[in-house]
Amino acid sequence: MSNLHLGEHISRQFNEDLEEVRSKVLQMGGVVEEQLGRAISALINNDNRLAREVVKNDVRVNALEVEIDEECTRIVARRQPAASDLRLVMAVIKTITDLERIGDEVKRVAKMVHEELEGALDEEIRQELEHMGELVKGMLHSVLDAFARTDARSAVAVAKLDHKVDIKYQVITRQLMTHMAQDPTQIPTMMNVLWAARAMERMGDRCENIAEYVIYLVLGKDVRHVSLDDYERELEAS
């Protein structure tokens, strides 16, 4: 085989390796998204059976993280990727770490359902939790879509949504504090609900992180400590 053909073969194989890794990230994201939907449903409906399934299925998320991380290590060792490809590998490694942590928070929500929640979720709190869950699910779905399409504009939009999740968490916290003040016997149960809401708030933070990795992948710039509005203007101008 000539050096030219050998180079083409290596390049094609490298691209296939990268595409397989991207595909596995989306597979992992799909599992996390499914787990999240089921955990929120279990919380809102106080469904212990569904909660147990969510806790049990967390091993799927962990296994995919290990598999993808090992593949990224092999790619770096074998291919010595150029800067743009290395950015993709680094973005993948960071993304799967945050997806795994979202999985951990999902599991935490499901575990809260095992505690006694009867009577703790009045209609007002139930609606707020459901709305918060929908916000987080929307962020996760959108950021996975942005990753799939390497769409920095969509990623910026996702990152800016996190403040809505934070506001919803503050609203729920105030409601729960009011309930605890009115009926101290409900404090242990209300704290379980509060921890579940806190877990969802952290999921929003993780989605924002993934959005920042997509922006980094496209622009090659770390946006963690700068104004997203600046990069949004830069993208609009490009």
C-alpha positions as CSV (number, residue, x, y, z in Angstrom):
1,M,0.0,0.0,0.0
2,S,1.4,3.4,-1.0
3,N,2.0,6.1,1.7
4,L,-0.9,8.1,0.2
5,H,-3.4,5.3,0.4
6,L,-2.1,4.4,3.9
7,G,-2.7,8.0,5.0
8,E,-6.2,7.9,3.6
9,H,-6.9,4.6,5.3
10,I,-5.6,6.0,8.7
11,S,-7.6,9.2,8.2
12,R,-10.8,7.3,7.4
13,Q,-10.4,5.0,10.3
14,F,-9.7,7.9,12.6
15,N,-12.9,9.7,11.5
16,E,-14.8,6.5,12.0
17,D,-13.4,6.2,15.5
18,L,-14.4,9.8,16.3
19,E,-17.9,9.3,14.9
20,E,-18.4,6.1,16.9
21,V,-17.4,8.0,20.1
22,R,-19.9,10.8,19.2
23,S,-22.6,8.2,18.6
24,K,-22.0,6.6,22.0
25,V,-22.2,9.9,23.8
26,L,-25.6,10.5,22.3
27,Q,-26.6,6.9,23.3
28,M,-25.5,7.7,26.8
29,G,-27.4,11.0,26.7
30,G,-30.5,9.1,25.6
31,V,-30.3,6.8,28.5
32,V,-29.8,9.7,30.9
33,E,-32.7,11.5,29.4
34,E,-35.0,8.5,29.7
35,Q,-33.9,8.0,33.3
36,L,-34.6,11.6,34.1
37,G,-38.1,11.5,32.7
38,R,-38.9,8.4,34.7
39,A,-37.4,9.8,37.9
40,I,-39.5,12.9,37.7
41,S,-42.6,10.9,37.0
42,A,-41.8,8.7,40.0
43,L,-41.4,11.8,42.2
44,I,-44.5,13.6,41.0
45,N,-46.7,10.5,41.2
46,N,-45.0,9.0,44.3
47,D,-44.4,5.8,42.3
48,N,-42.0,3.6,44.3
49,R,-41.9,0.8,41.7
50,L,-40.7,3.2,39.0
51,A,-38.3,4.8,41.4
52,R,-36.7,1.4,42.1
53,E,-36.3,0.8,38.3
54,V,-34.5,4.1,37.9
55,V,-32.1,3.3,40.7
56,K,-31.4,-0.1,39.3
57,N,-30.8,1.2,35.7
58,D,-28.2,3.7,36.8
59,V,-25.6,1.0,36.1
60,R,-26.2,1.5,32.4
61,V,-25.1,5.1,32.6
62,N,-22.0,4.2,34.5
63,A,-21.0,1.5,32.1
64,L,-21.3,3.8,29.1
65,E,-19.2,6.4,30.8
66,V,-16.4,3.9,31.4
67,E,-16.7,2.5,27.8
68,I,-16.5,5.9,26.2
69,D,-13.7,7.1,28.4
70,E,-11.6,4.1,27.6
71,E,-12.2,4.6,23.8
72,C,-11.2,8.3,24.1
73,T,-7.9,7.2,25.9
74,R,-7.2,4.7,23.0
75,I,-7.9,7.4,20.4
76,V,-5.4,9.9,22.0
77,A,-2.8,7.1,22.5
78,R,-3.1,5.8,18.9
79,R,-4.0,8.7,16.8
80,Q,-2.3,11.7,18.4
81,P,-5.1,13.9,17.2
82,A,-4.6,17.4,15.8
83,A,-5.9,20.4,17.7
84,S,-9.5,20.4,16.4
85,D,-9.9,16.7,16.8
86,L,-8.3,16.8,20.3
87,R,-10.9,19.4,21.2
88,L,-13.6,16.9,20.2
89,V,-12.1,14.2,22.4
90,M,-11.7,16.6,25.3
91,A,-15.3,17.8,24.9
92,V,-16.5,14.2,24.9
93,I,-14.6,13.3,28.0
94,K,-16.0,16.3,29.9
95,T,-19.5,15.7,28.5
96,I,-19.7,12.1,29.6
97,T,-18.5,13.1,33.1
98,D,-21.3,15.6,33.4
99,L,-23.8,13.1,32.0
100,E,-22.7,10.5,34.6
101,R,-23.2,13.1,37.3
102,I,-26.6,14.0,36.0
103,G,-27.3,10.2,36.2
104,D,-26.2,10.3,39.8
105,E,-28.6,13.2,40.6
106,V,-31.4,11.4,38.8
107,K,-30.7,8.4,41.0
108,R,-30.8,10.7,44.0
109,V,-34.3,12.0,43.0
110,A,-35.5,8.4,42.6
111,K,-34.1,7.4,46.1
112,M,-36.1,10.3,47.6
113,V,-39.3,8.7,46.4
114,H,-38.5,5.7,48.6
115,E,-38.9,7.9,51.6
116,E,-42.4,8.6,52.8
117,L,-43.8,11.4,50.6
118,E,-47.5,10.9,51.2
119,G,-49.1,14.3,52.1
120,A,-45.8,16.2,51.4
121,L,-46.7,17.1,47.9
122,D,-49.6,19.4,47.9
123,E,-50.9,20.5,44.5
124,E,-48.9,23.7,44.4
125,I,-45.5,22.1,45.2
126,R,-46.3,19.2,42.8
127,Q,-46.9,21.6,40.0
128,E,-43.7,23.5,40.7
129,L,-41.7,20.3,40.8
130,E,-43.2,19.1,37.6
131,H,-42.5,22.5,35.9
132,M,-38.9,22.4,37.2
133,G,-38.5,18.8,35.9
134,E,-39.8,19.9,32.5
135,L,-37.3,22.7,32.4
136,V,-34.4,20.4,33.2
137,K,-35.6,17.8,30.7
138,G,-35.8,20.4,28.0
139,M,-32.3,21.6,28.8
140,L,-30.9,18.1,28.6
141,H,-32.7,17.3,25.3
142,S,-31.6,20.6,23.7
143,V,-28.0,20.4,24.8
144,L,-27.7,16.8,23.4
145,D,-29.2,18.1,20.2
146,A,-26.6,20.9,20.2
147,F,-23.8,18.4,20.8
148,A,-25.1,16.2,17.9
149,R,-25.2,19.1,15.5
150,T,-22.1,20.9,17.0
151,D,-24.5,23.9,17.1
152,A,-22.9,26.6,19.3
153,R,-25.9,29.0,18.9
154,S,-28.2,26.4,20.4
155,A,-25.7,25.7,23.1
156,V,-25.6,29.3,24.1
157,A,-29.4,29.3,24.3
158,V,-29.3,26.2,26.6
159,A,-26.7,27.7,28.9
160,K,-28.8,30.8,29.3
161,L,-31.8,28.7,30.4
162,D,-30.1,27.6,33.6
163,H,-31.2,30.8,35.4
164,K,-34.9,29.7,35.0
165,V,-34.1,26.4,36.7
166,D,-32.4,28.4,39.5
167,I,-35.4,30.6,40.0
168,K,-37.8,27.7,40.1
169,Y,-35.6,26.1,42.8
170,Q,-35.8,29.2,44.8
171,V,-39.6,29.3,44.5
172,I,-39.8,25.6,45.6
173,T,-37.4,26.2,48.5
174,R,-39.5,29.1,49.8
175,Q,-42.7,27.1,49.6
176,L,-41.2,24.2,51.5
177,M,-39.8,26.5,54.2
178,T,-43.2,27.9,54.7
179,H,-44.7,24.4,55.0
180,M,-42.0,23.4,57.5
181,A,-42.6,26.5,59.6
182,Q,-46.4,25.8,59.7
183,D,-46.0,22.1,60.5
184,P,-42.7,21.1,62.0
185,T,-43.7,17.4,62.1
186,Q,-43.4,17.5,58.3
187,I,-39.8,18.7,58.3
188,P,-38.1,15.3,57.5
189,T,-40.5,14.7,54.6
190,M,-40.2,18.2,53.3
191,M,-36.4,18.0,53.4
192,N,-36.6,14.9,51.2
193,V,-38.6,16.9,48.7
194,L,-36.1,19.8,49.0
195,W,-33.1,17.5,48.3
196,A,-34.9,16.2,45.2
197,A,-35.4,19.8,44.0
198,R,-31.8,20.5,44.7
199,A,-30.7,17.5,42.6
200,M,-32.7,18.9,39.7
201,E,-31.1,22.3,40.1
202,R,-27.7,20.6,39.9
203,M,-28.8,18.8,36.7
204,G,-29.4,22.2,35.2
205,D,-25.9,23.2,36.1
206,R,-24.5,20.1,34.4
207,C,-26.5,20.8,31.3
208,E,-25.0,24.3,31.3
209,N,-21.6,22.8,31.5
210,I,-22.2,20.5,28.5
211,A,-23.5,23.6,26.6
212,E,-20.2,25.3,27.3
213,Y,-18.2,22.3,26.0
214,V,-20.1,22.5,22.8
215,I,-19.2,26.2,22.5
216,Y,-15.6,25.3,23.2
217,L,-15.7,22.6,20.6
218,V,-17.0,25.0,17.9
219,L,-15.1,28.2,18.8
220,G,-12.1,26.8,20.6
221,K,-12.7,29.2,23.5
222,D,-13.4,28.5,27.2
223,V,-16.6,30.4,28.1
224,R,-16.9,29.3,31.7
225,H,-16.0,32.6,33.2
226,V,-17.1,35.1,30.6
227,S,-20.4,36.6,29.4
228,L,-22.4,34.3,27.1
229,D,-23.9,37.4,25.5
230,D,-20.5,38.3,24.1
231,Y,-20.2,34.9,22.4
232,E,-23.8,35.1,21.2
233,R,-22.9,38.3,19.5
234,E,-19.8,36.8,18.0
235,L,-21.8,33.9,16.6
236,E,-24.4,36.2,15.2
237,A,-21.7,38.2,13.4
238,S,-20.0,35.1,12.0
